[in-house]
């Protein structure tokens, strides 16, 4: 079944991710259907591009995120299909596979620019149009043969923007970093759930991602403390003292 791999990798007793218990058919031919991009801070930051087809979300992990520049080819690693219900998921995966923070970075509809999507996937050349909040216009996913693109064999694809009205030199990931669902950043999403969950053990401890997690966790704890009306925490987890105004000498 299409979602067997998805379900095998997850413990739905601890993960807030949907189990995909409600299958539904997807539109055929060149009919528009749902797409989303989820920004996922896990062991590494990446963007998950998901296209609805045959009742599931076909999924590719794009480490550097989509680029609007047609000259830029983004590595896109084909991963397991996801359930349709995953398409509006945003939240914290506390442990296990994919542990991290998931943001709904973009969503909308995608329309195949081919008559037979399955044949295009088999060939390794899927052309399509996006109509999202951040991503629009014509795109292509092209399967490549590893090499300098990561050695992923048949799993390695390239995501490329076609030249059209929506192409340009703007770094869309930098220009529009927030959630389209909640207008939140990672720290806001974490603070709304359990900002204390990774104080001693987080998905990535070293490198740039580990440093990013440290900053986000500290900010999330501060946001949570302010919402609760208490004093924020310092890096060790201790409460910081509120500064009192100095008395003026008479």
N, C-alpha and C positions, 0 to 999 in steps of 0.2 A: 504494500500500500504506500501511497505517496508520503504519508506523514510518519511512517514507521521509524525512520532515522531520527526525526525531530523528537518523537516521544521517547526513544531509547536513551537519548542523551540527557533527559531531564527528570527530576524528581518533583512532581507537581504538588507534593505535600509541603515542600519548602519554597518552591519557585512560584512567584506570582504570575508567571506567563500562562496564557490560555492553553488548554489541553487540546483544542481543536476537535471538540466533540460534536460540533454542528456543521457538517459538510454542506456545501451549497454549490450549484453549478455556476460556471462563469460564462459570459457572453461568447459567442463564436465569431469567427471571421475577423473583420476589421472594426468590430464594435468596441467603443471605449470601455475600459474596465479599470478597477482600482490599482493604484500604485502608491508606494510610500518609500521614504528614506528615513531610516532610524540611525541616529548618531549614537554610537555605543562606546562608552569608556569602560573597557574591560582590561585584560592583560596588556592590550594596546588600544589606542583610539582608532576607530574605523567607522565607516558609514555603510549600513546595510541597505542595498537597493533591492526592493521587492516588487515584483510584477505579478498581478493576478492572472492565473491561467489554469484552466481545468480544475477549478475548485480549491486551489492552493495558491500560495505566494511563492513564485520562483524567486530565489534569493542569491545575491552576489555580495560579498564583503569587499568594499573598496577602501583600502587603507588611507588614502589621501583625500578621499571624497571626490564627488563629481567636479569636473572642470568645464567651464563655458567656453574655453579656448579650443577650437578644433585641432590646433597643433599639438595639444597635450593629450597623451594616451594614458589613461588611468588603469592600473592593474585592478581587475575585478575577479575575485576568487569565488567560483561557484560553490555554494554551500547547500545544506539540506533545505528542502521545501518547508515552508512555515504555513500554519493555518491562516485562513482569511481573518479570523478574529485578532490575530497578532498585529494587524494593520494599524490599529490605533493605540497599541500598547506603549505606555510610558511609565517608567518607574525604576525600582531598585531590585536587582537580582542579588540576594544576599550571599549566596554560596553556590558551589558547584559549577557546572558548565555555563560559561557566559557571565559569571559573576561580575557585576559592575552596575553602571547607571545607563539606562536607555532613554533617549530623548526622541520624540517624534519631530524630526527636523523638517520634513516636507511630506506632503501628500496631495493627491489629486487623481486624475485619470491618465491612463496610457492607451494609445491606439496603435495596434500593429500596422506597419507599412508594408506588410506581406500578407498574402492570402492564407498561408498555412504556417502557423506559428511553430507547430511541432516539427515540420520539415526544416524550418529555418534554424531551430535549435539543434537538430541533428547535423545540419550542415555547419553550424557554428557561425552564423551570420544573421543576427536578428536586428532588423531596422524597425524603429518605432518612434512615435511622437509622445511627448509628455506635456501635460497641462496641469502643473502644480502651482504652488505659491512662489517657489524659488526656481524651479527647473521647468523650462518650457522648450518647445520646438522639437526638432528632429535629432535623434541619437542612433547609435548602433552599438551592439555588443558583439564582439568578434572573438571567437576562440583562438587561442594561440598555443604554441607548443613549448611552454616553459622557458628554458634558456634564461636570458637576463630578466625575464618577467617573473621569476620566482620559482621556477622548477616545479610548477604545479601540474604539469601534464595536461590532461583534458579538463582539469578544474580551472585552469588559468585562462581568463578572458581579458579583453580590453574594452573599457567603456570610453566612447569617443563622441564628442559633440559634432554634429554636422554644421556646416556654414549656413546660417540663416539669420533672420532678424533677431533671434534670441542669443546668438553667439557673441562673445566679446572677451576682453582681457580682465574682467572683474573676477577677483577671487571670491566666489560666492560663499564658500565656507567661512571665510574671514569676514565678509561683508554682512552676512546674515547668519549669525551663530546660534540664535535662540530657537526654542521650540515653537512650532506653529500651533500646537495644541494648547499650551499653557503660557506662552511667552516667557518661559523660564530658562535659566541656564542649569548646568549640572548641579551646582550647589543648592539652588532652589528646590530641584526635584529631590535631592537627597535629604534636605532639611524637612521636607513635607512627609518623609517616611521615617527612617531611623538613622539620623546622622552619626550615631554612636556605633553603628554596626561594624565599621572597619577601623576603629581607633587603634587596635593592636594588630589586626591582621586585615590587610586589604588586598585586592586582586593583583596589584602590581606594586612592588616595594622599591624597585630600583629604576634607574634611568629617568628619562623625561616623563614617562607615564606615571611612575611612582611619585615623582615630584608634583605632578599635576594632581594626583589623588590627594597628596598631603595638603596642598593648598585648598582644594575643593572641600575636603573633610573639615578643615579648620573653619572655612567660611560657612559651611552648612551648620556646624555646631554653634557658631556665633549667631546665625540667623534664627536657629531654633531657640537659643537662649533669649534673644531679644523678643521673639514672639511670645515666649512664656513669661516675659517680664523680669527675668533674672539676669545676673551678670554673665558675660561671655566667658568662655574657657580659654586658657592659654594653651600652648602646644603640648604641655604635659598633661592636660586634662583638668588642671586646677582652675578654680574660679579666680578671675582677675578682680582686683579691688577697683571699685568706682572712685574716680578722682573727685574730691570735694573741693569746692572753690576756696582759695586762700582768703583768710580774714584780712580785711583792710585795717591797717593801723589808724587810730584816730589822732 
